[in-house]
Amino acid sequence: MGHTVPYKIVPYKQCNRLLPSMAGLVLLSLMLIVAPYTATAQVNSSPATASGNSNTDAVEFNDAYTLAPGDRVRIDVFKVTQYSGENQVLVDGTLNLPQVGYVSVQGMTLKEAAEAISAKYASVLRYPFVTVNLLTSAAVKVGIAGEVNRPGSYTIPPGEGGSQLPTVTRAIQLAGGITQIADLRKVEVRRLLRSGTNRVIQVNLWDFLQTGNLRRDITLRSGDSIYIPTVTQTNLAESVQLSAASFAADKSVPLNIAIVGEVYRPGPYTVTASAKTGAAGETGQTGGGGSERPPTITRAIQVAGGIKPQADVRRIQVRRLARNGVEQIISINLWQLLQSGDLNQDLILQDRDTVVIPTATALSAAESTQIAAASFSPDSIRVNVVGEVKQPGVVKVPPNTPLNQALLAAGGFNIRAKQKSVELVRLNTDGTVTRRTIAIDFARGLDEQGNPALRNDDIVVVNRSALTVFSDNLGSVLNPVNGFLSVFSIFRIFTQ
């Protein structure tokens, strides 16, 4: 058992002098001793399956890391320390080893490389037992396309300490993260095998997010191509989980979106994760990152000056362009957000989304009041109260404020006012102007006919009472006479 003769460097001719029984005994002993050492070369080292499609389970157990130029490995030849040590795979895919020279290992698993090196050393060793361990992986160049923010070619550097292997999620992170319509259940990795055939590996990253199974996040090789397809229909609940993934898009990056329809300032905007609504028609204030969630529909509405009272929040649409050029339409119901707190309805936006807010055909007073109190409504609207009030001019009132409350905000009627009715002048969305006379009752609640809710830039005209009109007209008639009498009186004073 203590003999080490088989591990000495001896010519083949001298080996014939060994007794067959002694050689057999030594070989059996060595096999028992060496078994733990060979495990390092066998971990994750089963050969890759044949070319063609492969499911994820096959990848988990059968797909081993393969060596490439730049990899640094540790080679141990059992009982022969002068042949052991650290080596780097050269640019031509070979290792330069002591005594035997160059050995090609590119594209081989650790086990295959150990077998190739062992076969090479068989010319100088009787029983060469070799183990190969990966110390540092080389940078891996891959291509990535589909639903990522920056598709293209990327070089994945070794991780911290050089031991972190390049994986699918690391490649996605380098490509700016996934979009909100990425289908993580059907990610494909296309790989060119040594045989010259292509292999397509199906990767279920959605299962990785749900279970944390790291074997789903497969190791990449140089030359791999990753394709992330588009979902056929957006799931609002899954959208939230996608945005929280470690390989999601950076939340602090501003988005370029467009918002049209029933908002006070429709048009294109740059939206960040934080926004605050101001007065109606004023662009909402935006800030930098730091929010727990990326930009959403309600933040976009806030930036666009807030939602209008006549908006149909049940039928909001988000038009989203996929990487394949097909436009998807996502239906949003913000009324569910207001009624039940369904945050899934506050859809997370992505770059170049268009938000469309239609006009409601019928809206009750109760619904208008609730929408006006929402966080995505403006803090205030501007109403111009002119005529016979104590404080005429522009007043700021909360959205959905009834007409009689706006009059009180302007100080109420003065003694010259016609207090039974006022005129409401409104500029409509189609460019027409309406003018209507409304009877005033300060005890009346919100009522579209008798006490309508005001809109931004409405004009309330308080006319003079009949007595005031008569008095003013009489004054106009008498003013010349009064002026003549005043001049006559002054003339008499100077002539006396």
Beta strands, then each sheet from edge to edge (+ up, - down):
strand 1: 52-54
strand 2: 72-77
strand 3: 85-88
strand 4: 94-97
strand 5: 101-104
strand 6: 130-136
strand 7: 140-146
strand 8: 152-156
strand 9: 187-192
strand 10: 198-203
strand 11: 225-228
strand 12: 255-261
strand 13: 267-271
strand 14: 275-276
strand 15: 285-286
strand 16: 316-321
strand 17: 327-332
strand 18: 354-357
strand 19: 381-387
strand 20: 393-397
strand 21: 421-427
strand 22: 433-439
strand 23: 458-462
sheet 1: 1+ 10+ 9- 11+ 7+ 8-
sheet 2: 3+ 2- 6+
sheet 3: 4+ 5-
sheet 4: 13+ 12- 18- 16+ 17-
sheet 5: 14+ 15-
sheet 6: 20+ 19- 23- 21+ 22-
end
